[in-house]
C-alpha cells in the first residue's frame, strides 16, 4: 500500500508555516515563534529544536524563557488583569466574539498545524478546533446569567495544559476565563502545539483580549506560573507526577485551583449480551491513539463472558485504521479516514513498546498486535513515533500497564469472577475521570455504579469530558480542586459571595447515565 500513497496537495509543513507567516507576522518570524507578554510579541527565550511526530521532519520549537523573564511576564499580566476586569461585559463579549470569528476564518490552518505538531488525523484536528469555537460561542451567548452577582478574580488565571487538546481544552478555557473578566496566561506544552497556540493567541490578542503565551520548562517556570502571588487561579491538565507538585504548591498557598490529572478509565462487563453495540464502539475508543484523558484502556470482563467478549472485540480492533494523517492515493484526494496517526513523539512510542514487551516477559498474554503492513505510510517515511494497536490479557501487577494509564493504543483485559473483584479491578488507579459498566440489568448498574471511583459512569456507553452545560471533574488522584463545565467553568474563575465554596472534589460529585 505504501508505494501508492503520496502527500495531499498544499498540506506540507512548509505550506502551513508560510501561511502562519502571512496570517500573523507579528507572532512568527523566519523559522521561529515568539512569546507574547506585556501585550507585545517578544523575540526572547531559547528556541528548542522540534520535530513532527508524523514523520520526524523539523518544525517550530518552543522559545523557552528563564524564570526571571517569566516573573516579569506574570507581573505584566497582572497589570493587564487590573485593566481588563473593569472592561464592561458587552465589550468583553464583543472582543471574544471577534476572536472567535478570526479563529473560524483560520480554521483549516489551525487544524493543519495540529496534524503536523501533535499527529492528529484531519477529522479529529478539525473537531478540536470546532469544539473550541462552538464551545466558547455558547458561553458568549449565555454569559450574563453565569456572571450575575460575580466578579473577576484578583489576579490572572495561569493555564498549564498537556499537548493533546490545544484548542478544545486550552484555548477554550482561556477565552472563557477572559470572557469572565480575567487576564489569562498560558504555557505552551513542551511536547507540541506551539505554532497552533501561537496563531490562536495572535488572533485573540489582535482583538484586545489580554493573553500571555510563554514557553519554558515546568521546573523553570513553576515559581512564576504556580506560586507567584499575582496569580489568581491555577488551571492544570496533565499527569499525576507533575500535578502532585502543583497540588502541593497551591494547597500551601491557599490558591484557587483546577487540576485535572490522569486516571485509569475502565470498561466493566458483567451479565452483558449486547455484543453488536459493544463491537461498534471499540474502534471509536481508539480515537487519537487513546491519547486523551477520557480514553478507555482497561476492560474488566466477567470470566464466563470472555469468549463472547473476544468474538466481538477482536474483529473490531483489527478494523482500527492507523497511518500518516495526510497520506492519500493522489494529491487531490480527500483526507484519509483514520482512527489515529503517531503518538506524540518517538520517545513515547519506545516507552510504550518497552512496557508492552516487559509485561509479556512477566506473564501478560498478547491477544492482538497490529501489523505495520496494514497501516498507511508514505514510501521511506520515518515511522518511529507510531505504535500499532496492542491488546494484553492480565498484565502483571509489577507492570505500569496494570495500574496506570498508558496514554497510547494499548488495551489491557482483566478477568474477574465476582462483583467485588469487578469493582476492585475497576478502581485500580485511585480515582478516574470516566468509567462504563455494560450490564443488561439496569438495577445491577444502579447498584454497582456508585461504587465505581469515576466521576462519570456510563451504562454501556462511553462517557466524555463534555462541554457546555455538563460539568466535569474526577475522584481521588484524578482531580483536585474546582469542577468545571457549563456555569461551573465561569464560577471557578470568578468570585461570588464571601465564604462561597465551589463545587469540586470536596465534597464528591458524580454523574451516571
C-alpha positions in Angstrom: 0.0 0.0 0.0 2.8 2.4 0.9 4.1 2.7 -2.7 0.7 4.0 -3.9 0.5 6.9 -1.4 1.6 10.5 -1.7 1.1 13.6 0.4 -2.1 15.6 -0.1 -1.6 18.8 -2.0 -0.9 22.0 -0.1 -0.6 20.3 3.2 3.2 20.2 3.8 4.7 21.7 7.0 6.3 24.4 4.8 2.9 25.2 3.4 1.5 25.6 6.9 4.4 27.7 8.1 4.2 30.1 5.2 0.5 30.5 5.9 1.3 31.3 9.6 3.9 34.0 8.5 1.2 35.6 6.3 -1.7 35.3 8.8 0.2 36.5 11.9 3.6 38.1 11.0 3.7 39.7 14.4 3.9 36.3 16.1 6.0 34.3 13.6 9.5 35.3 12.5 11.6 33.5 9.9 11.8 30.0 11.4 10.7 30.6 15.0 7.7 31.5 17.0 7.7 34.4 19.6 6.5 34.7 23.2 3.6 37.0 24.0 3.8 39.0 27.2 3.2 42.6 28.2 0.9 42.8 25.2 4.0 42.5 22.9 5.4 39.6 20.8 8.9 39.1 22.1 11.8 37.5 20.3 13.2 36.2 23.6 13.8 32.8 25.0 15.9 30.0 23.7 14.2 28.1 20.8 14.5 24.4 21.2 14.6 22.1 18.2 11.4 20.2 17.5 10.2 17.5 15.0 6.8 16.4 13.8 5.6 13.1 15.2 4.1 12.4 11.8 7.5 11.8 10.0 10.2 13.4 12.2 10.7 16.5 10.0 11.9 19.6 11.8 9.1 22.0 13.0 9.0 25.1 15.2 10.2 24.6 18.7 9.1 26.4 21.9 11.2 29.6 22.7 11.9 28.8 26.4 12.1 31.6 28.8 14.1 31.7 32.0 12.5 32.1 35.5 13.2 35.8 35.8 11.6 36.7 32.4 8.6 34.6 33.3 8.2 36.5 36.5 8.2 39.8 34.5 5.6 38.3 32.2 3.3 37.5 35.2 3.7 41.0 36.7 2.7 42.4 33.3 -0.3 40.1 33.1 -1.4 41.4 36.5 -1.4 45.0 35.1 -3.5 43.7 32.1 -5.8 42.0 34.5 -6.5 45.1 36.6 -7.5 47.0 33.5 -9.5 44.1 31.9 -11.6 43.3 34.9 -13.2 46.8 34.6 -14.0 46.5 30.9 -17.8 46.3 30.6 -19.2 42.8 29.9 -20.7 43.9 26.5 -17.3 45.0 25.3 -15.7 41.8 26.6 -18.3 39.8 24.7 -17.7 41.7 21.5 -13.9 41.1 21.7 -14.2 37.4 22.4 -16.8 37.1 19.6 -14.4 38.8 17.2 -11.6 36.4 18.3 -13.9 33.5 17.5 -14.7 34.9 14.1 -10.9 35.1 13.4 -10.4 31.5 14.6 -13.2 30.4 12.3 -11.5 32.2 9.4 -8.3 30.3 10.0 -9.9 27.0 11.0 -8.2 24.9 8.3 -4.8 26.3 9.1 -5.2 25.7 12.8 -6.3 22.1 12.1 -3.3 21.5 9.7 -0.9 22.7 12.4 -2.5 20.2 14.8 -1.8 17.4 12.3 1.8 18.2 12.0 2.6 19.3 15.6 0.8 16.6 17.5 -0.2 14.0 14.9 -4.0 14.3 14.9 -5.8 12.9 11.9 -7.6 15.6 10.0 -11.1 14.7 11.2 -10.0 14.9 14.9 -7.9 18.1 14.3 -10.9 19.8 12.8 -13.1 18.6 15.7 -10.6 20.1 18.2 -10.8 23.5 16.5 -14.6 23.4 16.1 -15.2 22.3 19.7 -13.2 25.3 20.9 -15.0 27.8 18.7 -18.5 26.4 19.2 -18.0 25.9 22.9 -16.9 29.4 23.6 -19.8 30.8 21.5 -22.1 29.0 23.9 -20.6 31.0 26.7 -20.7 34.3 24.8 -24.4 33.8 24.2 -25.2 32.9 27.9 -22.6 34.7 29.9 -24.9 37.3 31.5 -26.7 34.8 33.7 -23.5 32.9 34.6 -21.7 36.1 35.6 -24.6 37.6 37.6 -23.5 38.8 41.1 -20.0 37.6 40.4 -16.7 39.4 39.8 -13.4 38.6 38.3 -10.5 37.2 40.4 -7.9 39.4 42.0 -5.2 38.1 39.6 -4.9 36.4 36.2 -5.6 32.8 35.5 -2.5 30.6 34.9 -3.0 27.7 32.5 -0.6 24.8 32.2 -2.0 22.1 29.9 -0.9 18.9 28.2 -0.4 18.9 24.4 -3.2 16.7 23.3 -6.1 19.2 23.0 -4.6 22.7 22.5 -7.8 24.2 21.1 -10.8 22.4 22.7 -9.3 22.4 26.2 -6.6 25.1 26.5 -7.8 27.8 24.1 -11.4 27.1 25.0 -10.6 27.6 28.7 -8.5 30.7 28.1 -11.3 32.5 26.2 -13.9 31.7 28.7 -11.7 32.9 31.5 -11.1 36.1 29.7 -14.9 36.5 28.9 -15.4 36.2 32.7 -13.2 39.2 33.3 -9.7 37.8 33.8 -6.4 38.2 32.0 -5.0 34.8 31.1 -1.6 33.3 30.9 -0.7 30.0 29.2 2.4 28.0 29.0 2.9 26.2 25.7 3.2 22.4 26.2 6.8 21.2 25.8 5.8 18.2 23.6 3.9 20.0 20.8 1.3 22.5 19.6 3.3 25.7 19.9 2.6 27.0 16.4 -1.2 26.3 16.7 -1.4 28.0 20.1 0.7 31.0 18.9 -1.6 31.5 15.9 -4.7 31.2 18.1 -3.3 33.7 20.7 -2.2 36.1 18.0 -5.8 36.2 16.6 -7.2 36.8 20.1 -4.6 39.4 21.1 -5.5 41.4 17.9 -9.0 41.8 19.3 -7.7 43.2 22.5 -8.1 40.0 24.6 -5.4 40.1 27.4 -3.5 36.9 26.6 0.0 36.0 27.7 1.7 33.0 26.0 5.1 31.8 27.2 7.3 28.7 26.7 9.7 27.1 29.1 10.3 24.0 31.3 7.8 23.4 34.1 10.6 23.4 36.6 11.9 26.7 35.4 8.5 28.5 35.2 6.6 26.9 38.0 7.7 29.5 40.5 6.1 32.2 38.4 3.1 30.4 36.9 2.1 28.5 40.0 3.5 30.2 43.1 3.6 33.8 42.2 1.3 35.9 44.4 0.0 37.7 41.4 -1.7 34.5 40.1 -5.4 34.4 40.9 -6.0 30.7 39.9 -4.0 27.8 38.5 -5.6 25.6 35.9 -3.6 22.4 35.2 -4.2 19.5 32.9 -1.6 16.7 32.9 0.0 13.7 34.6 -0.2 12.8 38.2 3.5 13.3 39.0 3.6 16.9 37.8 0.1 17.5 39.1 1.0 16.4 42.6 3.7 19.0 42.8 1.3 21.7 41.6 -1.3 20.5 44.0 1.1 20.8 46.9 2.1 24.3 45.9 -1.5 25.6 45.6 -2.5 23.9 48.8 0.3 25.5 50.7 -0.6 28.9 49.3 -4.4 28.5 49.6 -4.6 29.4 45.9 -7.7 28.6 43.8 -7.1 25.7 41.5 -8.4 23.3 38.9 -6.2 20.3 38.5 -7.2 17.6 36.0 -4.9 14.6 36.2 -4.7 11.2 34.6 -6.6 8.1 35.8 -7.1 4.5 34.6 -10.6 4.7 33.0 -12.2 1.3 32.9 -14.9 -0.5 31.0 -16.6 -3.2 33.0 -18.6 -6.1 31.5 -21.0 -8.1 33.8 -24.0 -10.1 32.7 -23.9 -8.4 29.3 -25.3 -9.6 26.0 -25.4 -6.7 23.5 -22.2 -7.5 21.7 -23.1 -5.9 18.5 -23.3 -2.5 20.2 -20.0 -3.1 22.0 -18.2 -4.1 18.8 -19.4 -0.9 17.1 -17.9 1.3 19.8 -14.5 -0.4 20.0 -12.8 1.3 17.1 -14.1 4.7 18.3 -12.3 4.1 21.6 -9.0 4.3 19.7 -9.6 7.9 18.5 -6.3 9.7 18.6 -4.5 6.6 19.7 -6.1 6.8 23.2 -4.0 9.9 23.9 -6.8 11.6 25.8 -7.8 11.8 29.4 -11.2 10.1 28.8 -9.8 7.1 26.9 -10.7 3.6 28.0 -7.5 1.4 28.0 -8.8 -1.2 30.6 -11.6 -3.8 30.1 -12.7 -5.7 33.2 -14.6 -8.7 32.0 -16.6 -11.4 33.7 -14.7 -14.6 33.1 -17.9 -16.5 32.0 -18.3 -14.0 29.1 -14.7 -13.9 28.0 -15.3 -16.0 24.8 -18.2 -13.8 23.7 -16.2 -10.7 24.6 -13.3 -11.8 22.3 -15.6 -12.7 19.5 -16.9 -9.1 19.5 -13.7 -7.3 20.4 -11.0 -8.9 18.2 -12.7 -8.2 14.8 -13.4 -4.7 15.9 -9.8 -3.9 17.0 -8.5 -5.4 13.8 -10.5 -2.7 11.9 -8.7 0.2 13.6 -7.1 2.4 10.9 -3.6 3.8 11.5 -1.2 5.8 9.4 0.2 9.1 8.1 -2.6 11.6 8.6 -2.1 13.3 5.2 -1.2 10.2 3.0 -3.5 9.8 0.1 -3.7 7.8 -3.1 -3.5 11.0 -5.2 -2.7 14.6 -4.3 -6.3 15.8 -4.8 -7.9 13.0 -2.9 -9.9 13.7 0.4 -8.0 13.4 3.7 -7.7 9.8 4.8 -10.2 8.4 7.3 -8.0 7.3 10.2 -8.6 6.5 13.9 -5.1 7.7 14.8 -1.7 8.6 13.5 1.5 8.8 15.5 2.0 9.1 19.2 3.3 12.5 20.4 6.9 11.5 19.8 9.2 8.6 19.2 10.3 8.6 22.8 6.8 7.9 24.0 6.4 5.2 21.3 9.5 3.5 22.5 8.5 3.8 26.2 5.1 2.2 25.5 6.6 -0.5 23.3 9.1 -1.4 26.0 6.3 -1.5 28.6 4.4 -4.0 26.4 7.4 -6.2 25.9 8.2 -6.1 29.7 4.6 -7.0 30.6 4.7 -10.0 28.2 8.0 -11.1 29.6 6.4 -11.1 33.1 3.4 -13.1 32.0 0.9 -11.0 30.2 -0.8 -12.8 27.2 -0.8 -10.9 23.9 -4.2 -11.3 22.3 -3.7 -8.8 19.4 -0.9 -6.9 17.9 -1.5 -4.6 14.9 0.8 -5.0 11.8 2.7 -2.2 10.2 1.8 -3.7 6.8 -1.8 -2.8 7.5 -1.0 0.9 8.1 -1.0 3.8 5.6 2.6 5.2 5.3 4.5 7.1 2.6 7.5 5.3 0.9 10.5 5.7 3.1 8.6 7.6 5.9 10.0 7.8 9.4 7.6 5.8 11.5 9.4 5.9 14.8 6.5 7.6 16.6 3.8 5.1 15.6 2.5 2.3 17.8 0.0 -0.2 16.4 -2.9 -1.4 18.5 -1.9 -3.9 21.2 -4.2 -6.0 23.5 -2.8 -7.8 26.5 -4.6 -10.2 28.9 -3.8 -10.0 32.6 -0.8 -7.5 32.8 1.2 -8.4 35.9 0.9 -6.2 39.0 4.5 -5.2 38.6 3.8 -3.6 35.2 2.8 0.1 34.8 0.1 -1.2 32.4 -1.6 -2.9 35.4 -2.3 0.3 37.4 -1.6 3.4 35.2 -3.0 5.0 32.1 -0.8 4.1 29.1 -1.8 7.2 27.1 -1.5 5.2 23.9 -3.2 2.4 21.9 -2.7 -0.4 24.4 -5.7 -2.2 25.8 -5.4 -4.5 28.8 -8.0 -7.0 29.9 -8.5 -8.3 33.5 -10.9 -11.3 34.1 -13.0 -11.4 37.3 -15.4 -13.9 38.8 -17.3 -11.8 41.4 -18.8 -8.3 41.7 -16.3 -7.5 44.4 -13.5 -8.4 42.0 -15.1 -6.3 39.3 -15.3 -3.2 41.4 -11.7 -3.7 42.8 -10.3 -4.0 39.2 -12.3 -1.0 38.0 -11.0 1.1 40.9 -7.3 0.2 40.4 -5.9 3.7 40.0 -7.3 5.6 43.0 -9.8 7.6 41.1 -10.6 8.2 37.4 -12.5 10.7 35.2 -14.8 8.3 33.4 -15.9 4.6 33.5 -18.5 2.4 31.9 -20.4 -0.6 33.2 -22.0 -2.7 30.5 -24.7 -4.9 32.0 -28.2 -5.9 30.8 -29.9 -5.2 34.1 -30.5 -1.6 35.0 -30.9 -2.5 38.6 -27.4 -4.1 38.6 -25.9 -0.9 37.1 -27.7 1.3 39.6 -26.4 -0.8 42.5 -22.7 -1.1 41.3 -22.2 2.3 39.6 -22.0 4.3 42.8 -19.1 2.1 44.0 -17.0 2.9 40.9 -14.5 5.6 41.6 -15.0 7.6 38.5 -16.7 11.0 38.1 -18.9 10.0 35.1 -20.1 6.4 34.8 -21.9 5.3 31.6 -24.4 2.4 31.3 -22.9 0.5 28.3 -21.8 3.7 26.6 -18.6 5.7 26.8 -18.5 9.0 28.7 -16.6 12.1 27.7 -15.2 15.3 29.2 -18.3 17.1 28.0 -18.9 20.7 27.1 -21.4 23.5 27.8 -23.9 22.7 30.5 -22.3 19.4 31.6 -20.0 19.7 34.5 -16.7 17.7 34.7 -14.4 16.6 37.5 -12.8 13.5 38.9 -12.3 11.3 42.0 -9.2 10.6 44.1 -5.9 11.5 42.5 -7.6 12.1 39.1 -8.7 15.6 40.1 -8.0 18.3 42.6 -10.0 21.5 43.3 -12.9 23.1 41.5 -15.0 21.3 38.9 -15.7 22.9 35.5 -18.1 22.7 32.7 -21.1 25.0 31.9 -21.7 27.6 34.6 -19.1 26.0 36.9 -16.3 26.9 34.5 -17.2 30.5 35.0 -17.7 30.1 38.7 -14.3 28.5 39.0 -12.6 31.7 37.7 -14.9 34.3 39.4 -15.7 35.4 42.9 -19.1 35.1 44.5 -20.4 35.8 47.9 -17.9 35.8 50.8 -17.3 32.3 52.1 -18.5 30.6 48.9 -17.3 27.0 48.5 -17.0 26.0 44.9 -18.3 22.6 43.7 -15.3 20.3 43.4 -14.0 17.0 44.8 -14.7 18.4 48.2 -17.5 17.1 48.6 -17.7 14.5 45.9 -20.0 14.7 42.9 -20.7 12.1 40.2 -22.7 11.7 37.0 -24.2 8.4 35.9 -26.2 7.5 32.9 
